[in-house]
């Protein structure tokens, strides 16, 4: 089961896809900005292995896209806004391989370069057993670290929703550690497969990807001034503005 929430009204639908370790709650400010803007329905989903969505035996970009496809196949004029891993999944959905017609993909902060040492770290994280914490405070502190939701960019609790849960052995992150195995997917192949316009963006201070890397895969690439990797949290209205830019003719 894929957990999702939706809202807004209009003839266009925006599917909001979070990065690895996070949940759909990181889109709270963007969904509000979309509703203020008007003209959009929005759907924000917890990717499988995250938040309130079910865990799976294995994870890949294609598997994540396939699970989402059924829920948006009938959505009118579908656009996808994906952050980090969510950008990869959005490009996969835009390929047409999953029976979904996508009008455009806005990818924010996808990590493109995966040197061997980074892949090794991801493999080690994916192989770790679930870690239990003795207190909620410890679990939420760890969740902020894993998801990159530092208090200075995510001071409230609403964007942390479903990130940690209480279980039989105490508290743990909602994320399945095996989801880290998606690291290193071939971004170039995914970008080339998209049958819809693609706009790539990064926070000006994002340390995970450069503007030059983005421009190798999409002519329409830009910096979002003054923000870092979680640009959608730091400047949600900039995301809506880029979405409107994506809708305009290239």
C-alpha positions in Angstrom: 0.0 0.0 0.0 1.2 3.5 -0.9 0.1 6.2 1.6 -0.8 9.5 0.0 -2.7 12.7 0.6 -4.2 15.2 -1.8 -5.8 18.6 -2.1 -6.2 21.6 -4.3 -8.5 22.1 -7.2 -8.0 22.6 -10.9 -7.5 20.9 -14.3 -3.8 20.1 -13.6 -2.4 17.6 -11.2 1.0 17.8 -9.5 2.5 14.6 -8.1 5.0 15.5 -5.3 7.8 12.9 -4.7 10.2 13.2 -1.7 13.8 12.1 -1.5 15.3 9.0 0.2 14.8 9.0 4.0 12.0 11.6 4.0 8.2 11.4 3.7 5.5 13.3 1.8 5.3 15.7 4.7 8.2 17.7 3.4 5.9 19.0 0.7 3.5 20.7 3.2 4.7 24.3 2.3 4.7 23.6 -1.4 1.2 22.2 -1.3 0.0 25.3 0.5 1.8 27.5 -2.1 0.1 25.5 -4.9 -3.3 26.0 -3.3 -2.6 29.8 -2.9 -1.6 29.9 -6.6 -4.7 28.0 -7.7 -5.4 25.9 -10.7 -3.6 22.7 -9.4 -4.7 19.5 -7.7 -1.8 18.0 -5.9 -0.9 14.5 -4.6 1.9 13.8 -2.2 2.9 10.2 -1.6 5.2 8.4 0.8 7.4 6.2 -1.4 7.3 2.6 -0.5 9.7 1.8 2.4 9.1 5.3 3.8 6.6 6.9 6.2 3.2 5.1 6.3 3.7 3.1 3.0 4.5 -0.6 3.1 8.0 -2.0 3.1 9.0 -4.2 0.1 11.5 -7.1 -0.4 13.7 -4.9 -2.6 13.7 -1.4 -4.0 14.6 0.2 -7.3 13.6 3.3 -9.2 11.5 1.2 -11.6 9.8 -0.6 -8.7 8.9 2.7 -7.0 7.6 4.2 -10.2 5.4 1.1 -10.9 3.9 1.3 -7.4 2.9 4.9 -8.0 1.6 4.6 -11.5 -1.8 3.1 -10.7 -2.7 6.0 -8.4 -2.0 8.7 -11.0 -2.8 7.0 -14.3 -6.1 8.8 -14.7 -4.9 12.2 -13.3 -5.6 15.1 -15.7 -2.6 17.0 -17.1 -0.1 15.4 -14.8 3.1 17.2 -13.8 5.7 15.7 -11.4 7.9 17.5 -8.9 10.5 15.3 -7.4 13.3 16.0 -5.0 16.5 13.9 -5.0 15.3 10.3 -5.4 11.9 11.7 -6.3 13.4 13.2 -9.4 14.7 9.8 -10.5 11.2 8.3 -10.0 9.5 11.2 -11.8 11.8 10.7 -14.9 11.0 7.0 -14.9 7.2 7.7 -14.8 7.7 10.2 -17.7 9.3 7.4 -19.8 5.9 6.0 -20.7 7.0 2.5 -19.5 4.4 2.5 -16.8 1.3 3.7 -18.7 1.3 7.2 -17.3 1.1 10.3 -19.5 3.2 13.0 -17.9 3.2 16.6 -19.1 6.4 17.7 -17.5 9.0 16.8 -14.7 10.6 19.3 -12.4 13.6 17.6 -10.7 15.1 19.3 -7.7 18.5 18.4 -6.4 19.1 14.9 -7.8 22.5 13.5 -6.9 24.0 12.5 -10.3 27.6 11.6 -9.5 28.0 8.4 -7.5 31.7 7.7 -6.9 32.6 4.2 -5.5 33.0 5.4 -2.0 29.4 6.9 -2.0 28.0 3.7 -3.4 29.8 1.7 -0.7 28.3 3.9 2.0 24.8 3.4 0.5 25.3 -0.4 0.4 26.4 -0.4 4.0 23.4 1.6 5.1 21.1 -0.7 3.2 22.5 -3.8 4.9 22.1 -2.5 8.4 19.4 -3.9 10.7 16.6 -1.7 12.0 17.9 0.4 14.8 15.7 0.9 17.9 15.8 4.0 20.1 14.9 4.3 23.7 13.2 7.6 23.4 11.1 9.5 20.9 13.6 12.4 21.1 16.5 10.2 20.0 14.5 8.7 17.1 13.4 12.1 15.8 17.0 13.5 16.1 18.2 10.6 14.0 15.3 11.1 11.5 16.3 14.8 11.0 19.9 13.7 10.3 19.0 11.0 7.8 16.4 13.1 5.9 18.5 16.3 6.0 15.7 18.2 7.9 17.8 20.3 10.2 15.8 22.5 12.6 16.9 25.7 10.8 15.1 24.6 7.6 12.4 22.5 9.2 11.6 24.1 12.6 8.1 22.8 12.9 6.9 19.2 13.3 4.4 19.0 10.4 7.1 18.4 7.8 8.5 15.5 10.0 5.2 13.6 10.0 5.5 9.8 9.7 9.3 9.9 9.9 9.5 7.9 13.1 7.2 5.4 14.8 6.8 3.6 18.1 7.0 -0.2 18.0 7.5 -3.2 20.2 11.2 -2.4 21.0 10.9 1.3 21.4 11.2 3.9 18.7 12.6 3.5 15.2 12.6 5.4 11.9 9.7 4.6 9.6 12.2 4.1 6.7 13.2 0.7 5.6 17.1 0.7 5.6 17.1 -1.3 2.4 15.7 1.7 0.5 19.3 3.0 0.4 20.0 0.4 -2.2 18.4 2.6 -4.9 21.6 4.7 -4.9 23.5 4.9 -8.1 20.6 4.4 -10.6 21.6 5.6 -14.1 20.4 9.2 -14.2 21.5 9.8 -17.8 19.3 6.9 -19.1 16.3 8.1 -17.1 16.7 11.6 -18.3 17.0 10.5 -21.9 13.9 8.3 -21.6 11.6 11.1 -20.5 8.8 11.8 -23.1 7.9 15.1 -21.5 9.7 18.4 -20.9 12.2 18.2 -18.1 13.4 21.1 -15.9 16.2 20.4 -13.4 17.0 22.8 -10.5 19.2 22.8 -7.5 19.6 25.0 -4.5 22.4 27.5 -5.0 24.3 26.0 -2.0 23.5 22.4 -2.7 26.6 20.3 -2.1 25.2 17.1 -3.7 25.0 18.2 -7.3 26.3 21.1 -9.5 24.5 23.2 -12.1 27.0 21.9 -14.7 26.0 18.3 -13.9 22.3 19.2 -14.3 22.9 20.9 -17.6 24.5 17.8 -19.1 21.1 16.2 -18.9 18.6 19.0 -19.4 19.0 22.3 -21.3 16.5 23.8 -18.9 18.5 23.8 -15.6 18.9 26.5 -13.0 19.9 27.5 -9.5 17.4 28.5 -6.9 19.1 31.4 -5.1 20.0 31.4 -1.5 19.0 27.8 -0.6 20.6 24.4 -0.2 19.7 20.8 -0.9 16.1 21.0 0.5 15.1 23.9 -1.7 11.4 22.9 -1.6 11.4 23.5 2.2 13.4 26.7 2.1 11.6 28.4 -0.8 8.4 26.7 -1.7 7.1 29.6 -3.8 10.2 29.2 -6.0 9.1 25.6 -6.7 5.7 26.8 -7.9 7.4 29.5 -10.1 9.5 26.8 -11.7 6.5 24.6 -12.2 4.9 27.5 -14.2 8.1 27.9 -16.1 8.0 24.2 -17.0 4.5 24.6 -18.4 5.6 27.4 -20.7 7.0 26.5 -24.1 10.7 25.9 -24.2 
